[in-house]
């Protein structure tokens, strides 16, 4: 009987030692990071080549990790935009030529949808350390050209790729096109050069960000594993 009790005790200790490791899950609710990249502009001072006069951008970001498929991101961008109509084939009335440069500031809210369950952990969750994703949201952009400030709502749309080199770190690559609701991001002189009234999809400015970022997850969701989609 003593031998059976000893064996039972050994098995119980072994199971107790195994279970915490099997149940423990490094699952975090938030993600914070930063990135740098390049910008492009499409508008009256550049109607064809998005990258004809590339600028720079810097980003700080904060994510709420809802689950392995959905994230919600707050981001802040600062960057440069510029254009020069003298390089275009289009001709303005009276042969006029315009160029501009500006810094922009953008605060946005975005939803990200992962194509795969993104993360590291138990195999039953079918997590992958990498995933492509699509993103969309809304933002507010401010700028100033020739001392005249402006602001507009913007709709960012795009796609990206994430890779997890370790449990809490993420590397991301993201391209976003930003649809603005203004024709003045390139300055007042180019707000209506052809006398054409602006509409949602016509005669308004666009810009893009192409950014590589690194981020760190924190705030553990739970100490014991519970299945979640």
C-alpha positions in Angstrom: 0.0 0.0 0.0 2.9 2.3 0.8 4.4 1.6 -2.6 1.1 2.5 -4.3 0.9 5.7 -2.3 4.4 6.6 -3.3 3.8 5.9 -6.9 0.6 8.0 -6.8 2.4 10.8 -5.1 5.1 10.8 -7.8 2.5 10.8 -10.6 0.6 13.6 -8.9 3.8 15.7 -8.6 4.7 15.0 -12.3 1.2 16.0 -13.5 1.3 19.1 -11.3 4.7 20.0 -12.8 3.5 19.5 -16.4 0.1 21.2 -16.1 1.3 24.7 -15.4 3.5 24.7 -18.4 0.8 23.3 -20.7 -1.8 25.8 -19.4 0.5 28.8 -19.1 0.0 31.1 -22.0 1.8 34.3 -22.9 -1.2 36.2 -24.3 -1.1 40.0 -24.2 -3.8 42.6 -24.7 -1.8 45.6 -25.9 1.0 46.4 -28.3 3.1 49.6 -28.5 5.7 50.5 -31.1 7.1 52.9 -33.6 8.1 52.9 -37.3 9.7 54.9 -40.1 9.2 54.9 -43.8 8.4 56.9 -46.9 5.5 58.9 -48.3 4.0 59.6 -51.7 1.6 62.3 -53.0 -1.0 62.4 -55.7 -2.7 65.7 -56.5 -2.6 68.7 -58.8 1.2 69.0 -58.5 1.7 65.3 -59.3 -1.1 63.4 -61.2 0.7 60.2 -62.2 3.7 58.9 -60.3 3.1 58.4 -56.6 6.8 58.1 -55.9 8.1 60.9 -58.1 9.0 63.0 -55.1 9.1 60.6 -52.1 9.1 62.0 -48.6 9.6 60.5 -45.1 7.3 59.5 -42.3 7.6 58.4 -38.7 4.9 56.6 -36.7 4.0 55.7 -33.1 1.3 53.2 -32.6 -0.8 51.5 -29.9 -2.9 48.4 -30.5 -5.6 46.6 -28.7 -5.3 42.9 -29.5 -8.8 41.6 -29.6 -7.9 38.1 -30.8 -5.5 36.4 -33.2 -7.5 37.7 -36.2 -8.5 41.3 -35.2 -6.5 44.2 -33.9 -7.5 47.9 -33.4 -4.8 50.4 -33.8 -4.4 54.1 -32.8 -1.5 55.7 -34.7 0.1 59.1 -35.0 2.1 59.9 -38.1 4.3 62.9 -38.9 5.8 63.1 -42.4 6.7 65.2 -45.4 4.9 65.7 -48.7 6.0 67.6 -51.8 5.1 68.1 -55.5 6.3 70.0 -58.5 3.9 70.6 -61.5 6.9 71.5 -63.8 7.7 67.8 -64.2 4.1 66.9 -65.3 2.8 66.6 -68.9 -0.4 68.4 -67.9 -0.4 72.1 -68.6 -2.1 74.6 -66.2 -4.0 77.7 -67.5 -1.6 80.4 -68.7 1.3 78.0 -68.5 1.5 78.4 -64.7 3.8 76.1 -62.7 3.5 75.3 -59.0 5.4 73.4 -56.4 4.9 72.9 -52.7 6.3 71.1 -49.6 4.8 70.5 -46.2 4.9 68.6 -43.0 1.7 66.7 -42.1 0.4 65.4 -38.8 -2.1 62.5 -38.7 -4.0 60.9 -35.9 -6.0 57.8 -36.8 -8.0 54.8 -35.7 -7.8 51.6 -37.7 -9.0 48.0 -37.7 -6.6 45.3 -38.9 -7.8 41.9 -40.1 -5.2 39.1 -40.2 -5.5 36.4 -42.9 -4.2 33.8 -40.4 -4.4 33.4 -36.6 -1.4 35.5 -35.6 0.8 34.7 -32.6 2.9 32.1 -30.8 1.6 29.4 -28.4 -0.3 26.2 -28.2 -0.8 24.2 -31.5 -4.5 23.8 -31.0 -5.0 27.5 -31.7 -3.3 27.1 -35.1 -1.2 30.2 -34.5 1.3 31.5 -37.1 4.3 33.7 -36.5 3.5 35.6 -39.7 0.5 36.9 -41.5 -0.6 39.3 -44.2 -3.4 41.6 -43.2 -5.7 44.4 -44.5 -6.5 47.6 -42.7 -9.0 50.5 -42.9 -10.0 53.3 -40.7 -10.5 57.1 -40.3 -8.0 59.8 -39.4 -7.6 63.5 -39.0 -4.7 65.2 -40.9 -3.3 68.7 -40.4 -0.6 70.5 -42.4 0.6 74.0 -43.4 1.6 75.4 -46.9 3.0 78.9 -47.3 2.0 79.7 -43.7 -1.6 78.7 -44.3 -2.7 75.8 -42.1 -5.3 73.2 -43.1 -7.0 70.1 -41.7 -9.2 67.4 -43.2 -10.7 64.0 -42.4 -8.9 61.1 -44.2 -9.8 57.5 -45.0 -6.7 55.2 -44.9 -6.9 51.9 -46.7 -4.2 49.4 -47.2 -2.4 46.1 -46.4 0.6 44.9 -44.5 2.6 42.0 -43.3 3.5 41.1 -39.7 6.2 38.7 -38.4 6.8 37.7 -34.8 10.6 37.0 -34.2 9.9 36.2 -30.5 6.9 35.9 -28.2 6.3 39.6 -27.4 8.0 41.4 -30.4 6.5 42.1 -33.8 8.0 43.5 -37.0 5.5 45.0 -39.4 5.5 46.3 -43.0 2.5 48.4 -44.0 1.4 50.4 -47.1 -1.6 52.8 -46.7 -3.2 55.1 -49.2 -4.9 58.1 -47.6 -8.0 59.5 -49.3 -8.4 63.1 -48.2 -11.6 65.3 -48.3 -9.8 68.4 -49.5 -8.0 69.8 -52.6 -5.8 72.0 -50.4 -3.1 69.7 -49.0 -0.8 71.1 -51.8 -1.7 74.7 -51.0 -4.3 77.3 -51.8 -3.0 78.0 -55.3 -3.7 74.4 -56.3 -7.1 74.1 -54.6 -8.9 74.6 -57.9 -6.5 75.2 -60.8 -8.9 74.0 -63.6 -12.1 75.5 -62.1 -13.5 72.0 -61.5 -15.7 71.5 -58.5 -14.2 68.8 -56.1 -16.2 65.7 -55.5 -15.5 62.6 -53.3 -13.5 60.7 -56.0 -12.5 63.7 -58.2 -10.1 66.6 -57.8 -9.1 65.8 -54.2 -5.6 65.0 -52.9 -4.2 61.6 -51.9 -1.1 60.6 -50.1 0.5 57.4 -49.0 2.7 55.9 -46.2 4.9 52.9 -46.6 6.3 52.1 -43.1 8.3 49.5 -41.3 7.6 49.2 -37.6 8.6 47.3 -34.5 6.3 46.8 -31.5 6.2 45.2 -28.1 3.3 43.4 -26.5 2.4 43.9 -22.8 -0.4 43.5 -20.2 -0.9 39.7 -19.9 -4.5 38.8 -20.6 -4.6 35.8 -18.2 -2.3 33.5 -16.3 -4.2 30.4 -17.2 -5.0 29.4 -20.7 -8.6 29.6 -21.8 -9.6 29.0 -25.4 -10.7 31.9 -27.4 -11.3 32.4 -31.1 
